[in-house]
Amino acid sequence: MPEAGFDKNLNVPRSGGNYTKLSSKGEKIKFLIANTPHYETKHWTGERESVLCEKYNSPDKNKSCDLCDQWKVLVEAAGEDKKELEVANKLKPQVTFFYPILNLADNSPVIFQTAPSVHWTIVGYKEDGVDVFACAWSVERTEDPGNYYVIRRLDAVKLDEEQEAALQKAKEIKLSKGKLSQTVVDEDPPVPEDDEEQV
């Protein structure tokens, strides 16, 4: 799974259980980023059927993908026909980011599944010198054109004992999806106990 980190040179097109996401207009989440996010890119081949993109999920940046090629052919064939473009764009590669977080609404360690616009906003703060792991974040789904999500950097939060324990659990979440980010990276990640004695 590739890292998403805060590098703008990512190889990407531009819930339930342990996952949470903003599913409808007006929903908000306030959180702390616990660890480096992951991302994955899919092609939707049906209403609820998807396939991982061979190009963008590969460590080889030169890897080809038949579905990416099919999408490009469909877009070219559609020309300016909006209905045909809409059909073609159903196959367009779609990227999703997975952030291990502490949800401050209920102090739960979860994985926040979110859109590229949220990730790139956080990347922008990191590039401006903000320690994105030291402050809280608020994301609201507005669905406004050009501003689908409103992302706010908040002040640092003084955590109580329960929140500290939950944040530690969030840091230990093992993401089974996607590639590890290279643009949102904790500069000084904790060393797992299992690895401390290895040379």
KEFI-580361 format. One record per residue: residue number from 1; x, y, z of N, C-alpha, C, O, CB in turn. Coordinates in steps of 0.05 Angstrom, whole numbers, plus 5000, padded with zeros to 4 digits. Glycine has a CB too. Example, Ala and Ser with C-alpha at 12.3 -4.5 7.8 and 13.67 -1.06 7.14 Angstrom:
% KEFI-580361
- nr,n_X,n_Y,n_Z,ca_X,ca_Y,ca_Z,c_X,c_Y,c_Z,o_X,o_Y,o_Z,cb_X,cb_Y,cb_Z
- 1,5264,4886,5156,5246,4910,5156,5264,4934,5156,5285,4934,5169,5226,4911,5181;
- 2,5257,4955,5142,5273,4979,5143,5258,5001,5157,5268,5023,5161,5282,4988,5114;
END
This chain:
% KEFI-580361
- nr,n_X,n_Y,n_Z,ca_X,ca_Y,ca_Z,c_X,c_Y,c_Z,o_X,o_Y,o_Z,cb_X,cb_Y,cb_Z
- 1,5017,4977,5000,5000,5000,5000,5018,5025,5000,5034,5028,5019,4981,5000,5024;
- 2,5016,5042,4980,5034,5066,4979,5026,5087,5000,5002,5089,5007,5033,5079,4951;
- 3,5046,5102,5009,5041,5124,5027,5030,5148,5011,5037,5151,4988,5066,5132,5042;
- 4,5013,5164,5024,5003,5188,5012,5020,5212,5021,5025,5230,5005,4973,5193,5018;
- 5,5028,5213,5046,5045,5234,5056,5037,5262,5047,5013,5267,5042,5073,5229,5048;
- 6,5056,5280,5046,5050,5308,5037,5066,5316,5013,5070,5340,5008,5057,5327,5060;
- 7,5075,5297,4997,5089,5302,4972,5069,5305,4950,5052,5288,4947,5110,5279,4966;
- 8,5071,5326,4934,5051,5330,4913,5057,5313,4889,5042,5314,4869,5051,5359,4905;
- 9,5078,5297,4889,5085,5280,4867,5075,5252,4870,5088,5232,4862,5115,5279,4863;
- 10,5051,5249,4882,5039,5222,4884,5031,5212,4857,5023,5227,4840,5015,5223,4904;
- 11,5032,5186,4854,5024,5173,4829,4994,5167,4831,4986,5144,4833,5040,5147,4824;
- 12,4977,5188,4831,4948,5185,4833,4934,5203,4813,4945,5224,4806,4938,5191,4861;
- 13,4911,5195,4802,4895,5214,4786,4883,5234,4806,4876,5230,4829,4872,5198,4770;
- 14,4883,5254,4793,4873,5271,4814,4844,5266,4821,4833,5278,4839,4876,5299,4807;
- 15,4610,5075,5123,4630,5055,5132,4619,5039,5157,4599,5041,5170,4656,5068,5139;
- 16,4637,5026,5157,4630,5011,5181,4654,5002,5196,4677,5005,5186,4612,4987,5174;
- 17,4650,4991,5220,4672,4980,5235,4692,5002,5243,4684,5021,5257,4687,4959,5220;
- 18,4717,4998,5236,4738,5017,5243,4739,5041,5224,4757,5059,5227,4765,5004,5243;
- 19,4721,5043,5205,4722,5064,5185,4699,5084,5190,4677,5077,5199,4719,5053,5156;
- 20,4704,5110,5184,4684,5130,5185,4688,5148,5161,4710,5152,5152,4685,5146,5212;
- 21,4666,5159,5151,4668,5179,5129,4644,5197,5130,4624,5192,5144,4669,5164,5101;
- 22,4646,5220,5117,4624,5239,5116,4607,5231,5092,4615,5234,5069,4635,5269,5113;
- 23,4583,5221,5098,4566,5210,5077,4545,5229,5066,4535,5224,5044,4552,5186,5087;
- 24,4538,5250,5080,4518,5268,5070,4523,5297,5077,4539,5303,5095,4490,5259,5081;
- 25,4510,5314,5063,4513,5343,5067,4509,5351,5096,4490,5343,5108,4494,5359,5048;
- 26,4527,5368,5106,4524,5378,5133,4539,5362,5154,4542,5371,5177,4496,5380,5140;
- 27,4547,5338,5147,4562,5322,5167,4589,5334,5172,4602,5345,5154,4565,5292,5157;
- 28,4599,5332,5197,4625,5343,5205,4640,5322,5222,4628,5304,5233,4621,5369,5221;
- 29,4666,5325,5222,4682,5308,5240,4705,5326,5250,4717,5342,5235,4693,5283,5225;
- 30,4712,5323,5276,4734,5337,5288,4753,5315,5298,4744,5296,5311,4725,5356,5312;
- 31,4779,5317,5291,4797,5295,5297,4826,5304,5299,4833,5327,5293,4795,5275,5275;
- 32,4842,5286,5309,4872,5288,5309,4882,5267,5290,4872,5244,5290,4884,5285,5338;
- 33,4902,5274,5274,4915,5254,5256,4933,5238,5274,4951,5249,5287,4930,5268,5232;
- 34,4930,5211,5273,4946,5194,5291,4971,5183,5277,4991,5178,5291,4929,5171,5300;
- 35,4969,5180,5251,4992,5167,5237,4990,5173,5208,4971,5186,5198,4992,5136,5242;
- 36,5010,5164,5193,5012,5169,5164,4988,5156,5150,4982,5133,5154,5038,5158,5153;
- 37,4974,5171,5133,4951,5160,5118,4960,5142,5095,4984,5142,5087,4934,5183,5107;
- 38,4941,5127,5085,4945,5110,5062,4926,5120,5040,4908,5135,5046,4941,5079,5068;
- 39,4930,5110,5016,4911,5116,4995,4909,5092,4976,4927,5076,4974,4919,5142,4979;
- 40,4886,5091,4962,4884,5071,4941,4867,5083,4919,4851,5101,4923,4871,5045,4952;
- 41,4871,5072,4895,4858,5082,4871,4842,5059,4859,4853,5037,4855,4878,5094,4851;
- 42,4817,5065,4852,4799,5044,4841,4786,5054,4815,4784,5078,4811,4777,5036,4861;
- 43,4778,5035,4800,4760,5040,4777,4733,5027,4784,4732,5004,4793,4771,5027,4750;
- 44,4712,5043,4782,4685,5032,4787,4675,5019,4761,4671,5033,4741,4665,5054,4797;
- 45,4671,4993,4761,4663,4978,4737,4633,4973,4737,4623,4962,4717,4679,4952,4735;
- 46,4620,4979,4758,4591,4975,4761,4581,4993,4783,4597,5008,4795,4584,4945,4766;
- 47,4555,4992,4789,4544,5008,4810,4557,5005,4837,4562,5024,4851,4514,5003,4812;
- 48,4564,4980,4844,4577,4974,4869,4601,4956,4866,4610,4943,4885,4557,4961,4889;
- 49,4611,4955,4842,4634,4938,4836,4658,4955,4828,4656,4973,4812,4628,4918,4813;
- 50,4681,4949,4840,4705,4964,4834,4729,4946,4832,4729,4923,4842,4711,4986,4856;
- 51,4750,4956,4818,4774,4941,4814,4797,4960,4821,4797,4983,4813,4777,4930,4784;
- 52,4817,4950,4835,4840,4967,4841,4855,4974,4815,4858,4957,4797,4860,4953,4860;
- 53,4863,4999,4813,4877,5008,4789,4905,4997,4789,4920,5000,4809,4878,5040,4788;
- 54,4912,4984,4767,4939,4971,4765,4961,4992,4764,4984,4987,4773,4940,4953,4741;
- 55,4955,5015,4753,4976,5036,4749,4981,5051,4776,5004,5052,4784,4967,5056,4728;
- 56,4961,5062,4788,4965,5079,4811,4969,5064,4837,4979,5076,4857,4941,5097,4814;
- 57,4963,5039,4839,4968,5023,4863,4994,5008,4861,5001,4994,4880,4945,5004,4868;
- 58,5008,5010,4839,5033,4996,4835,5057,5012,4845,5057,5037,4843,5037,4989,4806;
- 59,5077,4999,4857,5101,5014,4864,5117,5023,4839,5133,5041,4840,5120,4996,4881;
- 60,5110,5011,4816,5123,5018,4790,5107,5041,4778,5085,5036,4768,5125,4993,4771;
- 61,5118,5065,4777,5103,5088,4767,5099,5086,4736,5083,5102,4725,5118,5114,4773;
- 62,5112,5068,4723,5109,5065,4694,5090,5042,4687,5087,5036,4663,5136,5060,4681;
- 63,5078,5030,4707,5059,5007,4702,5035,5018,4687,5026,5040,4691,5050,4995,4729;
- 64,5026,5001,4668,5002,5009,4653,4977,4996,4665,4979,4978,4681,5005,5000,4623;
- 65,4954,5007,4657,4928,4997,4668,4909,4996,4644,4904,5017,4632,4918,5014,4691;
- 66,4898,4973,4639,4879,4970,4617,4854,4988,4621,4844,5000,4602,4870,4941,4613;
- 67,4845,4990,4646,4821,5006,4651,4826,5036,4648,4809,5051,4639,4810,5000,4680;
- 68,4850,5045,4656,4858,5073,4651,4858,5078,4621,4849,5099,4612,4886,5079,4663;
- 69,4870,5060,4606,4871,5063,4577,4843,5063,4565,4837,5079,4547,4887,5040,4564;
- 70,4825,5046,4575,4797,5045,4565,4783,5072,4571,4768,5083,4554,4781,5022,4577;
- 71,4788,5082,4595,4776,5108,4603,4785,5130,4584,4768,5146,4575,4783,5114,4632;
- 72,4811,5131,4578,4821,5152,4560,4809,5150,4533,4802,5171,4521,4852,5150,4558;
- 73,4805,5126,4523,4793,5122,4496,4764,5131,4497,4755,5144,4478,4795,5092,4488;
- 74,4750,5124,4518,4722,5133,4520,4719,5163,4522,4701,5174,4510,4709,5120,4545;
- 75,4737,5176,4537,4736,5205,4539,4741,5218,4512,4728,5237,4504,4756,5215,4560;
- 76,4762,5208,4498,4768,5219,4472,4745,5215,4452,4739,5233,4437,4794,5205,4461;
- 77,4733,5191,4453,4710,5186,4435,4686,5203,4441,4670,5210,4423,4703,5156,4436;
- 78,4682,5210,4467,4659,5226,4475,4662,5255,4465,4641,5268,4461,4657,5225,4505;
- 79,4686,5264,4462,4690,5292,4453,4676,5311,4472,4682,5311,4496,4679,5296,4425;
- 80,4658,5328,4461,4644,5348,4478,4617,5339,4487,4602,5354,4500,4642,5374,4462;
- 81,4609,5314,4479,4583,5304,4487,4582,5298,4517,4594,5280,4527,4577,5277,4471;
- 82,4566,5315,4531,4566,5313,4561,4555,5286,4571,4565,5276,4591,4549,5336,4572;
- 83,4535,5276,4557,4524,5250,4566,4545,5227,4562,4548,5210,4579,4499,5243,4550;
- 84,4559,5228,4540,4580,5208,4535,4603,5211,4554,4615,5191,4563,4589,5209,4506;
- 85,4610,5236,4560,4631,5241,4580,4624,5231,4608,4640,5220,4622,4638,5271,4581;
- 86,4598,5234,4615,4589,5224,4641,4592,5194,4642,4600,5183,4662,4560,5233,4645;
- 87,4584,5180,4620,4587,5151,4619,4617,5143,4621,4624,5125,4635,4574,5140,4593;
- 88,4634,5157,4605,4662,5151,4605,4675,5155,4633,4691,5139,4642,4677,5169,4585;
- 89,4667,5176,4646,4679,5183,4672,4671,5164,4695,4683,5166,4716,4672,5211,4679;
- 90,4652,5147,4690,4646,5126,4710,4670,5107,4713,4673,5095,4734,4620,5111,4702;
- 91,4686,5105,4693,4709,5088,4693,4735,5102,4702,4756,5090,4706,4714,5075,4666;
- 92,4733,5128,4706,4756,5145,4714,4768,5134,4740,4753,5127,4758,4748,5174,4717;
- 93,4795,5133,4742,4806,5124,4768,4800,5144,4790,4803,5168,4787,4837,5122,4765;
- 94,4790,5133,4813,4782,5149,4836,4800,5142,4860,4804,5119,4866,4752,5144,4843;
- 95,4811,5162,4872,4829,5158,4895,4814,5164,4921,4799,5183,4923,4855,5176,4893;
- 96,4820,5148,4941,4809,5151,4968,4832,5151,4988,4851,5134,4985,4788,5129,4975;
- 97,4832,5168,5008,4852,5169,5028,4841,5158,5054,4817,5161,5061,4862,5198,5033;
- 98,4858,5144,5069,4851,5131,5094,4869,5142,5116,4893,5136,5117,4853,5100,5092;
- 99,4858,5158,5134,4873,5171,5156,4867,5157,5182,4844,5156,5191,4866,5201,5158;
- 100,4887,5146,5196,4883,5137,5223,4880,5162,5241,4897,5179,5241,4908,5119,5233;
- 101,4857,5163,5255,4851,5187,5271,4840,5180,5298,4832,5158,5304,4831,5205,5256;
- 102,4841,5201,5315,4825,5200,5340,4801,5218,5335,4804,5242,5332,4842,5210,5365;
- 103,4777,5206,5334,4753,5222,5330,4746,5235,5356,4740,5222,5376,4729,5203,5320;
- 104,4748,5262,5357,4744,5277,5381,4715,5279,5390,4710,5287,5413,4755,5305,5378;
- 105,4696,5271,5374,4668,5271,5381,4662,5249,5402,4646,5253,5420,4650,5268,5357;
- 106,4675,5226,5398,4669,5203,5416,4695,5190,5427,4693,5169,5439,4652,5183,5402;
- 107,4717,5203,5421,4743,5192,5430,4749,5164,5420,4762,5148,5433,4745,5192,5460;
- 108,4740,5159,5395,4745,5132,5384,4768,5133,5364,4772,5152,5349,4720,5122,5370;
- 109,4785,5112,5365,4806,5109,5345,4794,5096,5320,4786,5073,5321,4830,5092,5356;
- 110,4794,5111,5298,4782,5101,5273,4798,5109,5249,4818,5123,5251,4753,5111,5270;
- 111,4790,5098,5226,4803,5106,5201,4783,5124,5186,4761,5116,5180,4810,5080,5183;
- 112,4792,5149,5181,4775,5168,5166,4780,5165,5137,4802,5170,5127,4781,5197,5176;
- 113,4759,5156,5123,4760,5152,5094,4752,5178,5081,4729,5187,5085,4742,5128,5085;
- 114,4769,5190,5065,4763,5217,5055,4773,5222,5026,4786,5205,5014,4775,5237,5073;
- 115,4767,5245,5017,4772,5253,4989,4799,5266,4986,4811,5276,5005,4750,5272,4979;
- 116,4809,5267,4961,4835,5280,4955,4836,5309,4963,4856,5319,4972,4841,5278,4926;
- 117,4813,5324,4961,4814,5353,4968,4820,5357,4997,4834,5376,5004,4787,5365,4961;
- 118,4811,5339,5015,4817,5341,5043,4847,5336,5047,4861,5351,5061,4801,5320,5060;
- 119,4857,5315,5034,4886,5308,5037,4904,5331,5027,4922,5339,5041,4892,5282,5021;
- 120,4898,5342,5003,4915,5363,4992,4914,5388,5009,4934,5403,5009,4907,5369,4963;
- 121,4891,5394,5022,4890,5417,5040,4909,5413,5064,4924,5431,5071,4861,5421,5050;
- 122,4909,5389,5075,4927,5382,5097,4956,5384,5088,4973,5394,5102,4921,5354,5109;
- 123,4961,5374,5064,4988,5376,5052,4997,5405,5051,5020,5412,5057,4989,5363,5024;
- 124,4979,5423,5042,4985,5451,5041,4994,5463,5067,5013,5478,5069,4961,5467,5030;
- 125,4980,5455,5088,4988,5464,5115,5016,5454,5122,5032,5469,5133,4967,5455,5136;
- 126,5021,5428,5116,5047,5417,5123,5069,5432,5108,5090,5437,5119,5047,5387,5116;
- 127,5064,5438,5083,5084,5453,5067,5089,5481,5078,5110,5492,5074,5075,5454,5038;
- 128,5069,5492,5092,5073,5518,5104,5085,5516,5132,5088,5536,5146,5046,5532,5107;
- 129,5094,5492,5140,5109,5489,5165,5092,5480,5188,5102,5479,5211,5122,5514,5171;
- 130,5067,5474,5184,5049,5466,5206,5055,5436,5213,5056,5420,5195,5019,5470,5199;
- 131,5057,5430,5238,5059,5402,5247,5031,5391,5247,5016,5396,5266,5073,5399,5276;
- 132,5023,5378,5226,4995,5369,5222,4987,5348,5243,4963,5342,5245,4992,5358,5195;
- 133,5006,5336,5257,5000,5316,5277,4995,5329,5305,4985,5316,5323,5022,5295,5279;
- 134,5003,5354,5307,5001,5368,5333,4975,5384,5337,4969,5392,5359,5025,5386,5337;
- 135,4961,5388,5316,4936,5404,5317,4912,5387,5311,4914,5365,5301,4937,5428,5298;
- 136,4889,5397,5318,4863,5384,5312,4854,5393,5284,4863,5414,5274,4842,5389,5334;
- 137,4836,5378,5272,4825,5385,5246,4794,5382,5247,4783,5366,5262,4836,5366,5224;
- 138,4781,5398,5231,4752,5397,5228,4747,5395,5198,4757,5411,5182,4737,5421,5241;
- 139,4730,5376,5190,4722,5373,5162,4692,5372,5161,4679,5357,5176,4735,5347,5148;
- 140,4680,5388,5144,4651,5389,5140,4645,5384,5110,4657,5395,5093,4639,5416,5149;
- 141,4625,5367,5106,4616,5362,5078,4594,5382,5072,4572,5381,5083,4606,5332,5074;
- 142,4600,5401,5054,4581,5422,5046,4568,5416,5019,4545,5425,5015,4595,5449,5045;
- 143,4581,5402,5002,4572,5396,4975,4569,5420,4958,4556,5419,4937,4546,5381,4976;
- 144,4581,5443,4966,4581,5467,4950,4600,5464,4927,4623,5454,4931,4588,5492,4967;
- 145,4593,5471,4902,4611,5469,4879,4637,5484,4885,4636,5507,4893,4598,5480,4854;
- 146,4659,5471,4880,4685,5483,4885,4694,5483,4914,4717,5491,4920,4685,5511,4874;
- 147,4677,5475,4932,4683,5475,4960,4667,5453,4973,4653,5457,4993,4676,5503,4974;
- 148,4669,5428,4962,4653,5406,4971,4658,5399,5000,4639,5391,5014,4660,5381,4954;
- 149,4683,5403,5009,4690,5399,5037,4703,5425,5048,4718,5437,5034,4709,5375,5041;
- 150,4696,5432,5072,4709,5454,5086,4728,5442,5106,4719,5427,5124,4689,5475,5099;
- 151,4754,5448,5104,4774,5437,5122,4786,5460,5138,4795,5480,5128,4797,5422,5105;
- 152,4785,5456,5165,4796,5476,5183,4818,5464,5200,4814,5443,5212,4774,5489,5200;
- 153,4840,5478,5203,4861,5471,5222,4853,5484,5248,4849,5509,5249,4890,5479,5213;
- 154,4852,5469,5269,4844,5479,5296,4869,5479,5314,4890,5468,5307,4822,5462,5308;
- 155,4866,5491,5337,4888,5492,5357,4893,5464,5367,4877,5445,5363,4881,5511,5380;
- 156,4916,5461,5380,4922,5435,5393,4901,5430,5415,4890,5449,5427,4951,5436,5405;
- 157,4896,5405,5420,4877,5397,5440,4892,5384,5463,4908,5366,5460,4856,5377,5428;
- 158,4886,5393,5488,4897,5380,5511,4881,5355,5517,4857,5356,5523,4897,5400,5537;
- 159,4894,5332,5514,4880,5307,5517,4880,5297,5546,4899,5300,5561,4894,5285,5500;
- 160,4857,5285,5553,4856,5273,5580,4866,5244,5577,4875,5236,5556,4826,5273,5591;
- 161,4867,5230,5599,4878,5203,5600,4864,5184,5580,4878,5168,5566,4877,5191,5628;
- 162,4838,5185,5579,4822,5168,5561,4829,5174,5532,4833,5156,5516,4792,5172,5566;
- 163,4831,5200,5525,4837,5208,5498,4866,5200,5490,4871,5191,5468,4834,5238,5495;
- 164,4884,5202,5509,4912,5194,5504,4913,5164,5497,4927,5156,5478,4930,5200,5528;
- 165,4898,5148,5512,4898,5119,5507,4885,5113,5480,4895,5096,5465,4882,5105,5529;
- 166,4864,5128,5473,4851,5124,5447,4869,5133,5424,4869,5120,5403,4824,5139,5446;
- 167,4883,5155,5428,4902,5164,5408,4924,5143,5403,4932,5138,5380,4914,5191,5416;
- 168,4934,5131,5425,4954,5110,5422,4943,5087,5406,4957,5075,5389,4964,5101,5450;
- 169,4918,5079,5411,4905,5057,5395,4903,5065,5366,4908,5049,5348,4877,5051,5407;
- 170,4896,5091,5361,4894,5100,5333,4922,5099,5319,4923,5092,5296,4883,5129,5332;
- 171,4943,5105,5334,4970,5104,5322,4978,5075,5315,4995,5071,5298,4990,5115,5342;
- 172,4966,5056,5329,4973,5028,5324,4955,5014,5304,4959,4991,5298,4971,5013,5350;
- 173,4936,5029,5293,4918,5017,5273,4935,5008,5249,4951,5023,5238,4896,5036,5264;
- 174,4931,4984,5240,4945,4973,5217,4926,4975,5193,4906,4961,5192,4954,4943,5221;
- 175,4932,4992,5175,4916,4996,5151,4921,4973,5132,4944,4967,5125,4921,5023,5138;
- 176,4900,4960,5123,4902,4938,5104,4897,4948,5076,4899,4932,5057,4884,4915,5111;
- 177,4890,4973,5072,4883,4984,5046,4904,5003,5037,4917,5017,5053,4855,4997,5047;
- 178,4907,5005,5010,4922,5026,4998,4952,5027,5003,4963,5009,5016,4911,5051,5006;
- 179,4964,5048,4992,4993,5052,4994,4998,5073,5015,4981,5091,5019,5004,5061,4966;
- 180,5020,5072,5028,5027,5090,5050,5034,5118,5038,5049,5120,5018,5051,5080,5066;
- 181,5023,5139,5050,5027,5166,5041,5057,5174,5045,5070,5166,5064,5009,5185,5057;
- 182,5066,5190,5026,5093,5201,5029,5091,5231,5033,5112,5245,5034,5110,5195,5005;
- 183,5067,5242,5035,5063,5271,5038,5053,5279,5066,5057,5301,5074,5044,5281,5018;
- 184,5040,5261,5081,5032,5266,5108,5047,5245,5125,5036,5224,5130,5001,5265,5112;
- 185,5071,5252,5133,5088,5232,5147,5096,5243,5174,5105,5266,5176,5113,5225,5130;
- 186,5093,5226,5195,5103,5234,5221,5133,5233,5220,5144,5211,5215,5091,5215,5244;
- 187,5146,5255,5225,5175,5257,5223,5190,5239,5244,5212,5231,5240,5184,5285,5226;
- 188,5176,5234,5266,5189,5218,5288,5170,5197,5298,5160,5199,5320,5198,5237,5311;
- 189,5163,5177,5281,5144,5157,5289,5154,5140,5312,5178,5135,5314,5137,5139,5265;
- 190,5136,5130,5329,5144,5113,5351,5154,5086,5340,5144,5076,5320,5121,5109,5371;
- 191,5174,5075,5354,5185,5049,5346,5169,5027,5359,5167,5027,5384,5215,5046,5353;
- 192,5156,5009,5343,5141,4987,5356,5159,4971,5374,5183,4966,5368,5128,4970,5335;
- 193,5148,4961,5396,5164,4946,5415,5177,4921,5403,5199,4914,5410,5147,4938,5439;
- 194,5162,4909,5384,5173,4884,5371,5198,4890,5356,5215,4872,5352,5152,4873,5352;
- 195,5202,4915,5346,5225,4921,5329,5248,4934,5344,5269,4938,5333,5216,4940,5307;
- 196,5245,4940,5369,5265,4955,5384,5292,4941,5386,5313,4954,5386,5255,4962,5411;
- 197,5292,4915,5387,5317,4900,5391,5329,4891,5365,5351,4879,5365,5312,4877,5409;
- 198,5315,4896,5343,5327,4888,5317,5348,4908,5308,5346,4931,5314,5305,4885,5296;
- 199,5368,4898,5294,5390,4915,5285,5388,4919,5255,5404,4933,5243,5418,4904,5292;
END
